[in-house]
Amino acid sequence: MARTYGDRCGVARALDLVGERWALLVVRELLLGPKRFTDLRAGLPQVGPDVLSQRLRELEAAGIVARRTLDPPASAKVYALTPRGARLEPVILELGRFGSTAPFPDGDPTFGSDALALALKTLYEPGGPATTVTLRLAGQDFRVRTGEGPLELARGAADEPDATIEAEPGPLAAVLWHGADPAGIEITGDRRAAARFLKRFPLPA
């Protein structure tokens, strides 16, 4: 029998579904689209395959995640959020904002490409002229558009970006939030547009 808080409160009942260790991080990894099991392992390198399989089974049983097959020619088996699971996005983003000023864990903490991309959505501050960037994180492309409206973020390269920013997630995070020299990241295209883009994600006061 699954563990439960035995509490009728909606918060407790939600935690009955997604409160197990790694469950919300699995949801985080799927917010930008379906992934294969191996891709989930790459985004969550600290979780063992047996634990990940168990969490996926639990999230499937709760109607939060579903398995499906991609259309040909890929035909790969992937995990995707259901409409119910996608409703967790604002919860994940607010947790990210809440934790953005918390101390880092000891050792060499991981920072995956999807985690960095979603951190941008978490900390986005609208403003300035519309700017479209292809963000290439550890070889994975994301389309990001800033401006006066909400942040637009999706997997895949932009068709005609103002700039392309290429970096590993850790060094880019150091530039964005820890005052590191941006010389360590590769920028092609309009460098002024890239500079505007990098200023749109301040940490909370």
N, C-alpha and C positions, 0 to 999 in steps of 0.2 A: 504494500500500500504506500502511495506517495506521502511524503511528509507534508504536514499542514500546520498552520498556526492555530487552527481551530477557532478562528475569529471571524465574525460576520462582516467586519469592516471591509470596504472595497479595497483599501490599501493592503490589508492582510491577504485578501483573496488574490489580488494581483501578484503579491510576492509568493503565494503558493505556486503560481505558474512560472514566474521568471526570477525568483529570488535565489535559486541555487547558484553556486559559484560557476562562473563562465557563461551563464545563460544570457545575460544582457550583452556581454561582449560578442557572443554569436550573433545576436540581433544587430549590433553595431556593424559587424562585418558584412551583413546582408542588406544594409540600408541603401547602398548604391547599386544593387542588382544581384542576380543569382551568382552562386559560386559552387565550384566543385569541392568535394571533401578536401582534396589536396590544397586548394586555394585557401580554405578556411584554416587548415593547419599552418600554412605559411603566414597568415595574418595573426594567428594565435600560437606562436611557437612554444609557449610555456605549458600548453595543455596537451596531455597525452591523448593518443587516438581513441582509447577506450572511453575516457571521460567525455571527449568530444562527441563520440557516437551516442553515448547515453544522453547527453544534453540535447542533441538533435532529435532523438526519439521522444524525449519529454516535450520538447517544443512542438513537434509534430502532433503529439497526442493532445496538446492544448490548443491546436488550431492556429499556432503562431508561425510555424514554418511548414512548408510543403516540399516534397520532392517532385521534380519533373524532368523531362527530357527536352533539351534544346532542339530546335528545328535543324534539319540537315543543312549543310554538310557536317555541322558540329556533332549533333546527336549525343551530346554528353549528358550524363546524369548530374543534376545540380540541385542545390537547395535554394529556396527563395522564400521571402516573407509572404505570407498571406495578407489580404487587406487588413485583417485584424492585427497581424504583426506589424504592419507598416504604421499603425496608429501609435506605436511606441516611439516613433522618431522624436517628437518633442520632449519626451521623457529622457531619451538618450542625450539629446542636445543640452538640456538643462543640467543633467548630471555632469556633462563635460564642462559646462561653464562653471558649475559649482566647484568642480575639482581642479580647475585650471590654475589656481593659486596654491593648491595643496603641495606639501613636500614631495619630492620624487622618492621612489623606493630605493633601497640600497642596491649596490651592484651596478650592473649595466642594463638599465631598463630598456625594453623593446619599444619601438614606435613604428607601427606599420603604415603602409601607404594610405589605406582607407582611414585609419585613425587620424592621420595628419589632415587628410582632406576634410573629414568631418569636424576636426578642430577648427578649421577655417569657418565652417558654417556656424559653429558654436559661438565664435568670437567676432563675427562679422559686424562691422559698423558701417552702415550705408553712407554714401556721400561721394562727391567728385564725379567727373565725367565717366560715361560708360566705358568699361575696359574689359576686353575679352582676352583670357590667357589660357594657353595650354600648359598645364602643370604636369611635368613628367617626374614621377616619384618612383625611384628604383625601377625604372623601365615601364611603369604603368601610367597611362595618360588620363588626365581629367580635364574636362572643359569647365572653366570657371569664369563667370561674368559678374563684375561688380558695377556699382553705380548708385543712383538714388533709390532704387527699389530693392527687393529682396535678392539675396545672393542666389545665382543660378549655378548649380553644381551637378555634373553628370560624368559618368565614366566615358572615356574616349577623347580623342584630340578634337580641338575646335577647327572648323574649316578654314577660317581666315583670322587667326588670333593677332592681336596687337603685339603680343610677345609670347615667347616660350621660355618657361623657367624649368630648368632641369637640376635635380638635386636628390640626394638621399633624404629621407624624412627627418632624421636627427639633425643634420647640419642646417636644413631649412628651418626647422623649429628654433634652432639657436639664433638664426638671423631674425626671425619674426619676433621672438619673445625674450631673448637673452642678450641682445646687443652685439651679436657676432658680426664680423666683417662679411658683407655679402659677396666679397671676392671669391668665396668658396663655393658659390653656386653659379651655374652656367645660364646666361641670359642671351637669347637671340631675339632680334626684332627691335621694337621701340623700347629702349631702356628706361625712358621717362615713364612710359605706361607701366612697365614692370615695377618701377619704384613707387608709383601711385598705388598699385595693387598691393604691394608688401606692407603698406601703411594702413590698410583697411581692417586689420585684425588685432587690435590692441587687447592686452589682458585687462580684466576688470580692475577697477580702482581698488 
